[in-house]
Amino acid sequence: MAEPLLRVRDLVTTYPIRSALLRRTIGEVRAVDGVSFDIPRGQTVGLVGESGSGKSTLARTVVGLERADAGTIEFDGHDLVGLSPKQMRPLRRDIQMVFQDPYTALNPRLTVREILSEAWRIHPDLLPAKDWEEEVRHLLDIVGLDPLYADRYPHQFSGGQRQRIGIARALAVRPKLIVCDEAVSALDVSVQAQVLNLLDDLQAELGLTYLFIAHDLSVVRHISDEVIVMNHGEVVEHASTEQLFAHPQHDYTKTLLAAVPVVRPWSSGSAA
């Protein structure tokens, strides 16, 4: 069996509790508490749980936006925990993130062309400057946007279009893993479906691997090969999507599934 692209073992991420009166640390919150899982190459692992379960902190720790207090994050053979910023820099382009809110994730002062080409300024070895214009057009095309939009600013786009720009920005550095943190939760249902289908198509075309975080179980069921369920910073269940939805084992997973609304067909005999 092939080695997983991402292997997380016994990961712990804490936040200090500070006393406003004494101005000192009086405790800590374990937002991620001993989490372990693998993500196979080319697959999508969904991560679900209620607000406060630790799933976004886990995502931010994996991409290096939060510091791990213990455990290992092994990505493509490299342990990311404890690396200096200089050591981490060449690996950062292999792990990208698509954020929840498309309205705040993009710099409003930059055009789409500037947003996409910013990555190549940071990683100049990726693409010669003479090829930037062609690559901007290519990125916009593969996410379903007109290349003529390159000179527009974020406020000139809808939420779904902005999220497509966010996806294009992530793709600009040719990553191996994309972490989607509630990437469709701020979008209308019809737009959610379009973005999910786009992510599916990009995975098939580019061989991408996803860690897909969401609170909407129907969304997770649609896109994921495996599902991880988190509660209070811990993984309480990890199974294939088919197995988890058909035969959930943990009481918390059963509670989450029971809370999913069931749409019943309307009939004339229904009460008003």
Rosetta blueprint (number, residue, H / E / L):
1 M L
2 A L
3 E L
4 P L
5 L L
6 L E
7 R E
8 V E
9 R E
10 D E
11 L E
12 V E
13 T E
14 T E
15 Y E
16 P E
17 I E
18 R E
19 S E
20 A L
21 L L
22 L L
23 R L
24 R E
25 T E
26 I E
27 G E
28 E E
29 V E
30 R E
31 A E
32 V E
33 D E
34 G E
35 V E
36 S E
37 F E
38 D E
39 I E
40 P L
41 R L
42 G L
43 Q L
44 T E
45 V E
46 G E
47 L E
48 V E
49 G L
50 E L
51 S L
52 G L
53 S L
54 G L
55 K H
56 S H
57 T H
58 L H
59 A H
60 R H
61 T H
62 V H
63 V L
64 G L
65 L L
66 E L
67 R L
68 A L
69 D L
70 A E
71 G E
72 T E
73 I E
74 E E
75 F E
76 D L
77 G L
78 H E
79 D E
80 L L
81 V L
82 G L
83 L L
84 S L
85 P H
86 K H
87 Q H
88 M H
89 R H
90 P H
91 L H
92 R H
93 R L
94 D L
95 I E
96 Q E
97 M E
98 V E
99 F L
100 Q L
101 D L
102 P L
103 Y L
104 T L
105 A L
106 L L
107 N L
108 P L
109 R L
110 L L
111 T L
112 V H
113 R H
114 E H
115 I H
116 L H
117 S H
118 E H
119 A H
120 W H
121 R H
122 I H
123 H L
124 P L
125 D L
126 L L
127 L L
128 P L
129 A H
130 K H
131 D H
132 W H
133 E H
134 E H
135 E H
136 V H
137 R H
138 H H
139 L H
140 L H
141 D H
142 I H
143 V L
144 G L
145 L L
146 D L
147 P H
148 L H
149 Y H
150 A H
151 D H
152 R L
153 Y L
154 P H
155 H H
156 Q H
157 F L
158 S L
159 G H
160 G H
161 Q H
162 R H
163 Q H
164 R H
165 I H
166 G H
167 I H
168 A H
169 R H
170 A H
171 L H
172 A L
173 V L
174 R L
175 P L
176 K L
177 L E
178 I E
179 V E
180 C E
181 D E
182 E L
183 A L
184 V L
185 S L
186 A L
187 L L
188 D L
189 V H
190 S H
191 V H
192 Q H
193 A H
194 Q H
195 V H
196 L H
197 N H
198 L H
199 L H
200 D H
201 D H
202 L H
203 Q H
204 A H
205 E H
206 L H
207 G L
208 L L
209 T E
210 Y E
211 L E
212 F E
213 I E
214 A L
215 H L
216 D L
217 L H
218 S H
219 V H
220 V H
221 R H
222 H H
223 I H
224 S L
225 D L
226 E E
227 V E
228 I E
229 V E
230 M E
231 N E
232 H L
233 G L
234 E E
235 V E
236 V E
237 E E
238 H E
239 A E
240 S E
241 T H
242 E H
243 Q H
244 L H
245 F H
246 A H
247 H L
248 P L
249 Q L
250 H L
251 D H
252 Y H
253 T H
254 K H
255 T H
256 L H
257 L H
258 A H
259 A L
260 V L
261 P L
262 V L
263 V L
264 R L
265 P L
266 W L
267 S L
268 S L
269 G L
270 S L
271 A L
272 A L
